[in-house]
Amino acid sequence: MLNQVNIGLFITGGIASYKMGELARQLIKKGANVRVVMSESAQKFITPLTLQTLTKHSVLTDTFDEHDPTSIQHINIADWLDLALVAPATANIIGKMANGISDDAVSSTLMAVNNLRVIVPAMNTKMFDNPATQANISRLESFGYVVMEPDEGFLAEGYSGKGRMPSVEDIVEMVEYQHMRHNSPQWLEGQKVVVTAGGTVERIDPVRYISNDSSGQMGYAMARAASFYGADVTLISTKRDLKVPHNITAVYVDSAVEMQQELNKYFLDTNYVVMAAAVSDYRVLNRADQKIKKEAGNDNSFQLDFAENPDILATLGKEKKNQVLIGFAAETENLSEYASGKLRKKNANWIIANDVSNKGIGFNSTHNEVLVIGADGTYEEISVRSKLNVSLKIWRIILDPNQTTN
């Protein structure tokens, strides 16, 4: 998503500046080109040499330190970048940006930027809550700048509060999200999408259950991709350990019955339903309220009785009106045949099928390879790639009949 994206990283003088080497490194690992501009105060916490070594670009620290007579450095960087990332953003730089002050390398370069700006405030709680800071942040947002909420946590001052810089991982995710929202077709703008994810859990007793190998990663990727295309996304998940993507609402369930109950709350008001969850076909008929004890003297056998779970996809297929229903088929053989049959039987609009017998894709893998079959006759294979890139491609096939990207 950030491959060959030009990012200007503007570092100002907060204690969190020392983390900016890792932030630059992670952006580069995502494929971005990174150039750094630092304030004088930032250099007290991390050296320009560190950032130069990591980015393979010289670091701008002085507006008047011009080495190339054919260009003006701060204007050159402003013209070059696709996205300006100000991190950590102190109260000082926020005030300068909000009020049009350009008196150093950072503020002068930012004054010339006319592309996407992402601001990451990081400061003491009292400074962040100061009415002047809040007014300046509101003003930046009115200009169209993206201001990321700081975290709450233990501060350099020795107490907890709001103002802590978000993790490097969260900042990178925010940058990816904002870049994709500003540079992708907003096909799903104003549309509501519900995605299910993970394997359902059918309890035997309070400590044991029956489930499956679904990691939930494909559902989370489908939800994230939908948000990139502008959707209002609700994620119904059984995986509480997976990080919820930015700007997505998560609802947690365990069993198939609970998942159906949650889906029913959203279905009538939803435009797209993505059934990526691996729903158990059966549940334990008589779930024990207490832990089942092993009994001495039995015949070494144990019997459970099962009841059939509701077929959520088929039920939605019968009830749908204008909703677009997207089902998933995890198969181990006859992929095309079984997926086509599921499309008809469930009255879905689309079936996404993958071969889970292939250890390199599918369950518990970061990559996937799928077959997309549509009720309109669409039949398209997506080759092995990350689950997020597979998801982006799936949505393009569904939303843009004229798409030609691989």
C-alpha positions as a Markdown table, in Angstrom:
| # | Residue | x | y | z |
|---|---|---|---|---|
| 1 | Met | 0.0 | 0.0 | 0.0 |
| 2 | Leu | 2.9 | 2.4 | 0.7 |
| 3 | Asn | 5.1 | 1.0 | -2.1 |
| 4 | Gln | 6.9 | 4.0 | -3.7 |
| 5 | Val | 4.9 | 6.5 | -1.7 |
| 6 | Asn | 7.0 | 9.6 | -0.9 |
| 7 | Ile | 6.6 | 10.4 | 2.8 |
| 8 | Gly | 8.1 | 13.5 | 4.5 |
| 9 | Leu | 8.7 | 12.8 | 8.2 |
| 10 | Phe | 8.7 | 16.0 | 10.2 |
| 11 | Ile | 10.2 | 15.5 | 13.7 |
| 12 | Thr | 9.8 | 18.1 | 16.4 |
| 13 | Gly | 11.3 | 18.3 | 19.9 |
| 14 | Gly | 9.3 | 15.9 | 22.1 |
| 15 | Ile | 10.7 | 13.0 | 24.2 |
| 16 | Ala | 9.1 | 10.6 | 21.7 |
| 17 | Ser | 11.5 | 11.8 | 19.0 |
| 18 | Tyr | 13.8 | 9.0 | 20.0 |
| 19 | Lys | 11.3 | 6.5 | 18.5 |
| 20 | Met | 11.4 | 8.1 | 15.0 |
| 21 | Gly | 14.2 | 6.0 | 13.8 |
| 22 | Glu | 12.0 | 2.9 | 14.2 |
| 23 | Leu | 9.0 | 4.7 | 12.6 |
| 24 | Ala | 11.2 | 5.7 | 9.5 |
| 25 | Arg | 12.4 | 2.1 | 9.3 |
| 26 | Gln | 8.9 | 0.6 | 9.4 |
| 27 | Leu | 7.7 | 3.0 | 6.7 |
| 28 | Ile | 10.6 | 2.0 | 4.5 |
| 29 | Lys | 9.9 | -1.7 | 5.1 |
| 30 | Lys | 6.4 | -1.0 | 3.8 |
| 31 | Gly | 8.0 | 0.2 | 0.6 |
| 32 | Ala | 7.8 | 4.0 | 1.2 |
| 33 | Asn | 10.5 | 6.5 | 0.3 |
| 34 | Val | 11.2 | 8.6 | 3.4 |
| 35 | Arg | 12.9 | 12.0 | 3.8 |
| 36 | Val | 13.2 | 13.7 | 7.1 |
| 37 | Val | 13.0 | 17.3 | 8.3 |
| 38 | Met | 14.0 | 18.0 | 11.9 |
| 39 | Ser | 13.6 | 21.0 | 14.3 |
| 40 | Glu | 16.5 | 22.2 | 16.4 |
| 41 | Ser | 14.9 | 20.8 | 19.5 |
| 42 | Ala | 14.3 | 17.4 | 17.9 |
| 43 | Gln | 18.1 | 17.0 | 17.4 |
| 44 | Lys | 18.5 | 17.1 | 21.2 |
| 45 | Phe | 16.8 | 13.6 | 21.3 |
| 46 | Ile | 17.9 | 11.9 | 18.1 |
| 47 | Thr | 20.7 | 12.9 | 15.7 |
| 48 | Pro | 20.2 | 13.7 | 12.0 |
| 49 | Leu | 22.9 | 11.2 | 11.2 |
| 50 | Thr | 20.7 | 8.4 | 12.6 |
| 51 | Leu | 17.8 | 9.4 | 10.3 |
| 52 | Gln | 20.1 | 9.9 | 7.3 |
| 53 | Thr | 21.6 | 6.4 | 7.8 |
| 54 | Leu | 18.2 | 4.8 | 8.0 |
| 55 | Thr | 16.5 | 6.7 | 5.1 |
| 56 | Lys | 19.6 | 7.1 | 2.8 |
| 57 | His | 18.7 | 10.7 | 2.4 |
| 58 | Ser | 20.2 | 13.8 | 3.9 |
| 59 | Val | 18.2 | 15.4 | 6.7 |
| 60 | Leu | 17.0 | 19.0 | 6.4 |
| 61 | Thr | 17.6 | 20.9 | 9.7 |
| 62 | Asp | 18.3 | 24.5 | 8.5 |
| 63 | Thr | 16.2 | 26.4 | 6.0 |
| 64 | Phe | 19.3 | 28.4 | 5.0 |
| 65 | Asp | 21.7 | 25.5 | 4.6 |
| 66 | Glu | 21.5 | 25.3 | 0.8 |
| 67 | His | 23.9 | 23.1 | -1.0 |
| 68 | Asp | 22.3 | 22.8 | -4.4 |
| 69 | Pro | 21.9 | 26.1 | -6.2 |
| 70 | Thr | 19.4 | 24.6 | -8.7 |
| 71 | Ser | 16.7 | 24.0 | -6.0 |
| 72 | Ile | 15.4 | 25.3 | -2.7 |
| 73 | Gln | 15.6 | 22.5 | -0.2 |
| 74 | His | 12.4 | 23.0 | 1.8 |
| 75 | Ile | 10.3 | 23.7 | -1.3 |
| 76 | Asn | 11.9 | 20.7 | -3.1 |
| 77 | Ile | 10.8 | 18.4 | -0.2 |
| 78 | Ala | 7.3 | 19.9 | -0.1 |
| 79 | Asp | 6.9 | 19.3 | -3.9 |
| 80 | Trp | 8.4 | 15.8 | -3.6 |
| 81 | Leu | 6.3 | 14.3 | -0.9 |
| 82 | Asp | 2.9 | 12.5 | -1.3 |
| 83 | Leu | 2.2 | 12.6 | 2.5 |
| 84 | Ala | 3.5 | 14.8 | 5.3 |
| 85 | Leu | 3.7 | 13.0 | 8.6 |
| 86 | Val | 4.4 | 15.2 | 11.7 |
| 87 | Ala | 5.5 | 13.0 | 14.5 |
| 88 | Pro | 5.9 | 13.7 | 17.3 |
| 89 | Ala | 3.9 | 16.9 | 16.9 |
| 90 | Thr | 4.5 | 19.2 | 19.9 |
| 91 | Ala | 2.2 | 22.0 | 21.0 |
| 92 | Asn | 4.7 | 24.4 | 19.5 |
| 93 | Ile | 4.5 | 23.0 | 15.9 |
| 94 | Ile | 0.7 | 22.6 | 16.2 |
| 95 | Gly | 0.4 | 26.2 | 17.1 |
| 96 | Lys | 2.7 | 27.3 | 14.3 |
| 97 | Met | 0.8 | 25.3 | 11.7 |
| 98 | Ala | -2.6 | 26.5 | 12.9 |
| 99 | Asn | -1.5 | 30.1 | 12.7 |
| 100 | Gly | 0.6 | 30.2 | 9.6 |
| 101 | Ile | 4.0 | 30.7 | 11.3 |
| 102 | Ser | 7.0 | 29.4 | 9.3 |
| 103 | Asp | 10.3 | 30.3 | 11.1 |
| 104 | Asp | 12.4 | 27.1 | 10.9 |
| 105 | Ala | 13.0 | 24.1 | 8.6 |
| 106 | Val | 10.0 | 22.1 | 9.8 |
| 107 | Ser | 7.3 | 24.9 | 9.8 |
| 108 | Ser | 8.6 | 26.5 | 6.5 |
| 109 | Thr | 8.5 | 23.1 | 4.7 |
| 110 | Leu | 5.0 | 22.3 | 6.0 |
| 111 | Met | 3.8 | 25.7 | 5.0 |
| 112 | Ala | 4.6 | 24.7 | 1.4 |
| 113 | Val | 2.9 | 21.3 | 1.5 |
| 114 | Asn | -0.4 | 20.9 | -0.3 |
| 115 | Asn | -0.8 | 17.1 | -0.1 |
| 116 | Leu | -2.2 | 14.9 | 2.7 |
| 117 | Arg | -0.9 | 15.9 | 6.2 |
| 118 | Val | -1.1 | 13.5 | 9.2 |
| 119 | Ile | -0.4 | 15.1 | 12.6 |
| 120 | Val | 0.6 | 12.9 | 15.6 |
| 121 | Pro | 0.4 | 15.0 | 18.8 |
| 122 | Ala | 2.6 | 13.9 | 21.7 |
| 123 | Met | 3.0 | 16.0 | 24.8 |
| 124 | Asn | 2.2 | 16.3 | 28.5 |
| 125 | Thr | -1.5 | 15.9 | 29.4 |
| 126 | Lys | -1.9 | 19.4 | 30.7 |
| 127 | Met | -0.3 | 20.8 | 27.5 |
| 128 | Phe | -2.6 | 18.7 | 25.3 |
| 129 | Asp | -5.7 | 19.7 | 27.3 |
| 130 | Asn | -4.8 | 23.4 | 27.2 |
| 131 | Pro | -7.6 | 25.3 | 25.5 |
| 132 | Ala | -5.1 | 26.9 | 23.1 |
| 133 | Thr | -3.8 | 23.5 | 22.0 |
| 134 | Gln | -7.3 | 22.2 | 21.5 |
| 135 | Ala | -8.3 | 25.3 | 19.5 |
| 136 | Asn | -5.3 | 24.9 | 17.3 |
| 137 | Ile | -6.0 | 21.2 | 16.7 |
| 138 | Ser | -9.6 | 22.0 | 15.8 |
| 139 | Arg | -8.3 | 24.6 | 13.4 |
| 140 | Leu | -6.0 | 22.2 | 11.7 |
| 141 | Glu | -8.8 | 19.7 | 11.3 |
| 142 | Ser | -10.9 | 22.5 | 9.7 |
| 143 | Phe | -8.1 | 22.9 | 7.2 |
| 144 | Gly | -8.5 | 19.2 | 6.3 |
| 145 | Tyr | -5.5 | 18.0 | 8.2 |
| 146 | Val | -5.7 | 14.5 | 9.8 |
| 147 | Val | -5.0 | 14.7 | 13.5 |
| 148 | Met | -4.4 | 11.3 | 15.3 |
| 149 | Glu | -5.6 | 10.9 | 18.8 |
| 150 | Pro | -2.8 | 10.5 | 21.3 |
| 151 | Asp | -2.8 | 7.5 | 23.6 |
| 152 | Glu | -3.3 | 7.4 | 27.3 |
| 153 | Gly | -0.5 | 5.9 | 29.4 |
| 154 | Phe | 2.6 | 6.5 | 31.5 |
| 155 | Leu | 4.2 | 9.8 | 30.5 |
| 156 | Ala | 7.8 | 11.0 | 30.8 |
| 157 | Glu | 6.8 | 13.1 | 33.8 |
| 158 | Gly | 6.2 | 10.0 | 35.8 |
| 159 | Tyr | 2.4 | 9.8 | 35.9 |
| 160 | Ser | -0.3 | 8.6 | 33.5 |
| 161 | Gly | -2.5 | 10.7 | 31.3 |
| 162 | Lys | -3.5 | 11.5 | 27.7 |
| 163 | Gly | -0.8 | 12.7 | 25.4 |
| 164 | Arg | 1.4 | 9.7 | 24.9 |
| 165 | Met | 2.5 | 9.1 | 21.4 |
| 166 | Pro | 0.7 | 6.1 | 19.7 |
| 167 | Ser | 2.8 | 3.1 | 19.0 |
| 168 | Val | 4.8 | 3.0 | 15.8 |
| 169 | Glu | 2.6 | 0.2 | 14.6 |
| 170 | Asp | -0.5 | 2.3 | 15.1 |
| 171 | Ile | 1.0 | 5.3 | 13.3 |
| 172 | Val | 2.0 | 3.2 | 10.3 |
| 173 | Glu | -1.5 | 1.8 | 10.2 |
| 174 | Met | -3.0 | 5.3 | 10.3 |
| 175 | Val | -0.7 | 6.4 | 7.5 |
| 176 | Glu | -1.7 | 3.4 | 5.3 |
| 177 | Tyr | -5.4 | 4.0 | 6.0 |
| 178 | Gln | -5.2 | 7.7 | 5.2 |
| 179 | His | -3.1 | 7.1 | 2.1 |
| 180 | Met | -5.6 | 4.5 | 0.8 |
| 181 | Arg | -8.7 | 6.6 | 1.6 |
| 182 | His | -7.2 | 9.6 | -0.3 |
| 183 | Asn | -5.9 | 7.6 | -3.3 |
| 184 | Ser | -8.4 | 4.8 | -3.8 |
| 185 | Pro | -11.8 | 5.0 | -5.5 |
| 186 | Gln | -14.4 | 5.5 | -2.8 |
| 187 | Trp | -16.8 | 3.0 | -4.2 |
| 188 | Leu | -18.3 | 2.2 | -0.8 |
| 189 | Glu | -18.7 | 5.8 | 0.4 |
| 190 | Gly | -21.9 | 6.0 | 2.4 |
| 191 | Gln | -22.4 | 2.2 | 2.3 |
| 192 | Lys | -22.6 | -0.1 | 5.3 |
| 193 | Val | -20.6 | -3.3 | 5.3 |
| 194 | Val | -20.8 | -6.1 | 7.9 |
| 195 | Val | -18.0 | -8.7 | 7.9 |
| 196 | Thr | -17.9 | -11.8 | 10.0 |
| 197 | Ala | -14.5 | -13.3 | 10.9 |
| 198 | Gly | -13.0 | -16.2 | 12.8 |
| 199 | Gly | -14.1 | -19.7 | 13.7 |
| 200 | Thr | -17.2 | -20.0 | 15.9 |
| 201 | Val | -16.7 | -21.6 | 19.3 |
| 202 | Glu | -19.2 | -24.3 | 20.4 |
| 203 | Arg | -18.9 | -24.9 | 24.2 |
| 204 | Ile | -18.8 | -28.4 | 25.6 |
| 205 | Asp | -18.5 | -27.1 | 29.2 |
| 206 | Pro | -16.9 | -24.0 | 30.7 |
| 207 | Val | -13.3 | -25.1 | 29.9 |
| 208 | Arg | -13.7 | -27.0 | 26.6 |
| 209 | Tyr | -15.1 | -26.3 | 23.2 |
| 210 | Ile | -15.2 | -27.4 | 19.6 |
| 211 | Ser | -14.0 | -25.0 | 16.9 |
| 212 | Asn | -11.9 | -25.0 | 13.7 |
| 213 | Asp | -8.6 | -23.7 | 12.3 |
| 214 | Ser | -9.9 | -20.3 | 11.1 |
| 215 | Ser | -7.5 | -17.5 | 12.1 |
| 216 | Gly | -9.9 | -14.7 | 11.3 |
| 217 | Gln | -7.2 | -13.0 | 9.2 |
| 218 | Met | -9.2 | -13.1 | 6.0 |
| 219 | Gly | -12.3 | -11.5 | 7.5 |
| 220 | Tyr | -10.2 | -8.7 | 9.1 |
| 221 | Ala | -8.5 | -8.1 | 5.8 |
| 222 | Met | -11.9 | -7.9 | 4.0 |
| 223 | Ala | -13.1 | -5.4 | 6.6 |
| 224 | Arg | -9.9 | -3.3 | 6.3 |
| 225 | Ala | -10.1 | -3.3 | 2.5 |
| 226 | Ala | -13.8 | -2.2 | 2.6 |
| 227 | Ser | -12.8 | 0.7 | 4.9 |
| 228 | Phe | -10.2 | 1.8 | 2.4 |
| 229 | Tyr | -12.9 | 2.1 | -0.3 |
| 230 | Gly | -15.0 | 4.3 | 2.0 |
| 231 | Ala | -17.3 | 1.9 | 3.8 |
| 232 | Asp | -18.8 | 2.1 | 7.3 |
| 233 | Val | -17.6 | -1.3 | 8.5 |
| 234 | Thr | -18.8 | -3.4 | 11.4 |
| 235 | Leu | -16.8 | -6.5 | 12.2 |
| 236 | Ile | -18.5 | -9.4 | 13.9 |
| 237 | Ser | -15.6 | -11.5 | 15.2 |
| 238 | Thr | -14.8 | -14.5 | 17.4 |
| 239 | Lys | -11.1 | -13.4 | 17.6 |
| 240 | Arg | -10.5 | -11.1 | 20.5 |
| 241 | Asp | -6.8 | -11.4 | 20.1 |
| 242 | Leu | -6.6 | -9.8 | 16.7 |
| 243 | Lys | -6.1 | -6.0 | 16.4 |
| 244 | Val | -9.2 | -4.2 | 15.2 |
| 245 | Pro | -8.3 | -2.2 | 12.1 |
| 246 | His | -8.5 | 1.6 | 12.2 |
| 247 | Asn | -12.0 | 3.1 | 11.8 |
| 248 | Ile | -13.8 | -0.2 | 12.2 |
| 249 | Thr | -16.4 | -1.2 | 14.8 |
| 250 | Ala | -15.9 | -4.6 | 16.3 |
| 251 | Val | -18.6 | -6.8 | 18.0 |
| 252 | Tyr | -17.4 | -10.0 | 19.6 |
| 253 | Val | -19.3 | -13.3 | 19.7 |
| 254 | Asp | -18.5 | -17.0 | 20.3 |
| 255 | Ser | -21.0 | -19.4 | 18.9 |
| 256 | Ala | -22.9 | -19.6 | 15.6 |
| 257 | Val | -26.2 | -18.8 | 17.3 |
| 258 | Glu | -24.6 | -15.6 | 18.8 |
| 259 | Met | -23.2 | -14.6 | 15.4 |
| 260 | Gln | -26.6 | -15.0 | 13.8 |
| 261 | Gln | -28.2 | -12.9 | 16.5 |
| 262 | Glu | -25.7 | -10.1 | 15.9 |
| 263 | Leu | -26.1 | -10.3 | 12.2 |
| 264 | Asn | -29.9 | -10.0 | 12.5 |
| 265 | Lys | -29.4 | -6.6 | 14.3 |
| 266 | Tyr | -27.6 | -5.1 | 11.3 |
| 267 | Phe | -28.9 | -7.0 | 8.3 |
| 268 | Leu | -31.8 | -4.8 | 7.3 |
| 269 | Asp | -29.8 | -1.7 | 7.4 |
| 270 | Thr | -26.7 | -3.2 | 5.6 |
| 271 | Asn | -25.6 | -2.9 | 2.0 |
| 272 | Tyr | -23.0 | -5.7 | 1.9 |
| 273 | Val | -22.6 | -8.7 | 4.1 |
| 274 | Val | -19.3 | -10.6 | 4.0 |
| 275 | Met | -19.6 | -14.1 | 5.6 |
| 276 | Ala | -15.9 | -14.8 | 6.0 |
| 277 | Ala | -16.3 | -16.5 | 9.4 |
| 278 | Ala | -15.9 | -20.3 | 9.5 |
| 279 | Val | -19.2 | -21.2 | 11.1 |
| 280 | Ser | -19.5 | -24.6 | 12.9 |
| 281 | Asp | -22.1 | -26.9 | 11.3 |
| 282 | Tyr | -23.0 | -28.3 | 14.7 |
| 283 | Arg | -23.2 | -27.4 | 18.4 |
| 284 | Val | -23.2 | -29.5 | 21.5 |
| 285 | Leu | -26.8 | -30.4 | 22.3 |
| 286 | Asn | -26.5 | -30.5 | 26.1 |
| 287 | Arg | -23.8 | -28.1 | 27.1 |
| 288 | Ala | -22.6 | -28.7 | 30.7 |
| 289 | Asp | -22.7 | -25.9 | 33.1 |
| 290 | Gln | -19.8 | -27.2 | 35.1 |
| 291 | Lys | -16.5 | -28.9 | 34.0 |
| 292 | Ile | -17.1 | -32.5 | 33.0 |
| 293 | Lys | -15.0 | -34.8 | 35.2 |
| 294 | Lys | -13.3 | -37.9 | 34.0 |
| 295 | Glu | -14.9 | -40.8 | 35.7 |
| 296 | Ala | -12.9 | -43.9 | 36.8 |
| 297 | Gly | -14.2 | -47.3 | 35.8 |
| 298 | Asn | -15.8 | -46.2 | 32.5 |
| 299 | Asp | -15.2 | -47.9 | 29.2 |
| 300 | Asn | -12.7 | -45.2 | 28.0 |
| 301 | Ser | -15.4 | -43.7 | 25.8 |
| 302 | Phe | -17.2 | -40.4 | 25.9 |
| 303 | Gln | -20.2 | -39.4 | 23.9 |
| 304 | Leu | -21.5 | -36.0 | 22.9 |
| 305 | Asp | -24.8 | -35.3 | 21.2 |
| 306 | Phe | -24.9 | -32.5 | 18.6 |
| 307 | Ala | -27.6 | -30.3 | 17.2 |
| 308 | Glu | -27.4 | -28.6 | 13.8 |
| 309 | Asn | -26.5 | -25.0 | 13.8 |
| 310 | Pro | -28.4 | -22.4 | 11.8 |
| 311 | Asp | -27.2 | -22.0 | 8.2 |
| 312 | Ile | -26.5 | -18.3 | 8.5 |
| 313 | Leu | -25.5 | -17.8 | 4.8 |
| 314 | Ala | -28.6 | -19.7 | 3.5 |
| 315 | Thr | -30.9 | -17.8 | 5.9 |
| 316 | Leu | -29.5 | -14.4 | 4.8 |
| 317 | Gly | -29.9 | -15.6 | 1.2 |
| 318 | Lys | -33.6 | -16.1 | 1.7 |
| 319 | Glu | -34.1 | -12.9 | 3.6 |
| 320 | Lys | -32.0 | -10.5 | 1.4 |
| 321 | Lys | -33.7 | -7.7 | -0.5 |
| 322 | Asn | -31.1 | -5.3 | -1.9 |
| 323 | Gln | -28.2 | -6.5 | 0.2 |
| 324 | Val | -25.2 | -7.9 | -1.6 |
| 325 | Leu | -24.3 | -11.2 | 0.0 |
| 326 | Ile | -20.7 | -12.5 | -0.2 |
| 327 | Gly | -20.0 | -15.9 | 1.1 |
| 328 | Phe | -16.7 | -17.9 | 1.6 |
| 329 | Ala | -16.1 | -21.5 | 0.8 |
| 330 | Ala | -13.2 | -23.3 | 2.4 |
| 331 | Glu | -12.7 | -26.6 | 0.5 |
| 332 | Thr | -10.2 | -29.4 | 0.3 |
| 333 | Glu | -11.2 | -30.7 | -3.1 |
| 334 | Asn | -13.3 | -29.9 | -6.2 |
| 335 | Leu | -13.0 | -26.2 | -5.5 |
| 336 | Ser | -14.9 | -24.8 | -8.4 |
| 337 | Glu | -17.7 | -27.4 | -8.4 |
| 338 | Tyr | -18.4 | -27.1 | -4.7 |
| 339 | Ala | -18.1 | -23.3 | -4.6 |
| 340 | Ser | -20.5 | -22.9 | -7.6 |
| 341 | Gly | -23.0 | -25.2 | -5.9 |
| 342 | Lys | -22.8 | -23.2 | -2.7 |
| 343 | Leu | -23.4 | -20.0 | -4.6 |
| 344 | Arg | -26.7 | -21.4 | -6.0 |
| 345 | Lys | -27.8 | -23.2 | -2.8 |
| 346 | Lys | -27.2 | -20.2 | -0.5 |
| 347 | Asn | -28.6 | -17.7 | -3.0 |
| 348 | Ala | -25.5 | -15.6 | -2.5 |
| 349 | Asn | -24.3 | -12.9 | -4.9 |
| 350 | Trp | -20.7 | -13.9 | -4.7 |
| 351 | Ile | -18.7 | -16.9 | -3.4 |
| 352 | Ile | -15.0 | -16.6 | -2.5 |
| 353 | Ala | -13.4 | -20.1 | -2.5 |
| 354 | Asn | -10.0 | -21.3 | -1.4 |
| 355 | Asp | -8.3 | -24.6 | -1.0 |
| 356 | Val | -7.5 | -25.0 | 2.7 |
| 357 | Ser | -5.6 | -28.2 | 2.1 |
| 358 | Asn | -2.8 | -26.1 | 0.7 |
| 359 | Lys | -0.6 | -25.3 | 3.8 |
| 360 | Gly | 0.9 | -22.2 | 2.2 |
| 361 | Ile | -2.5 | -20.4 | 2.0 |
| 362 | Gly | -5.8 | -20.2 | 3.8 |
| 363 | Phe | -6.1 | -21.1 | 7.5 |
| 364 | Asn | -3.4 | -19.5 | 9.8 |
| 365 | Ser | -1.5 | -18.2 | 6.8 |
| 366 | Thr | -0.8 | -14.5 | 6.0 |
| 367 | His | -1.4 | -15.2 | 2.3 |
| 368 | Asn | -4.2 | -16.6 | 0.3 |
| 369 | Glu | -5.2 | -17.7 | -3.2 |
| 370 | Val | -8.9 | -17.6 | -4.1 |
| 371 | Leu | -11.4 | -18.2 | -6.8 |
| 372 | Val | -14.1 | -15.5 | -7.1 |
| 373 | Ile | -17.4 | -16.7 | -8.5 |
| 374 | Gly | -20.3 | -14.3 | -9.1 |
| 375 | Ala | -24.0 | -14.9 | -9.7 |
| 376 | Asp | -23.6 | -12.6 | -12.7 |
| 377 | Gly | -21.2 | -15.2 | -14.3 |
| 378 | Thr | -18.0 | -13.8 | -13.1 |
| 379 | Tyr | -15.3 | -16.4 | -12.7 |
| 380 | Glu | -11.9 | -15.1 | -11.7 |
| 381 | Glu | -8.8 | -16.5 | -10.0 |
| 382 | Ile | -6.6 | -14.4 | -7.7 |
| 383 | Ser | -3.1 | -15.6 | -7.4 |
| 384 | Val | -1.1 | -16.0 | -4.1 |
| 385 | Arg | -0.6 | -12.7 | -2.3 |
| 386 | Ser | -1.2 | -11.2 | 1.1 |
| 387 | Lys | -4.7 | -11.5 | 2.5 |
| 388 | Leu | -5.1 | -7.8 | 2.4 |
| 389 | Asn | -4.1 | -7.6 | -1.2 |
| 390 | Val | -6.4 | -10.5 | -2.0 |
| 391 | Ser | -9.2 | -8.6 | -0.3 |
| 392 | Leu | -8.5 | -5.4 | -2.2 |
| 393 | Lys | -8.7 | -7.4 | -5.4 |
| 394 | Ile | -11.9 | -9.1 | -4.4 |
| 395 | Trp | -13.6 | -5.8 | -3.7 |
| 396 | Arg | -12.4 | -4.4 | -7.0 |
| 397 | Ile | -13.9 | -7.3 | -8.8 |
| 398 | Ile | -17.2 | -6.9 | -7.0 |
| 399 | Leu | -17.4 | -3.1 | -7.2 |
| 400 | Asp | -15.8 | -2.3 | -10.6 |
| 401 | Pro | -16.9 | -4.6 | -13.5 |
| 402 | Asn | -14.4 | -2.8 | -15.7 |
| 403 | Gln | -11.4 | -3.4 | -13.4 |
| 404 | Thr | -8.3 | -4.8 | -15.2 |
| 405 | Thr | -5.7 | -4.8 | -12.3 |
| 406 | Asn | -4.1 | -8.1 | -11.4 |
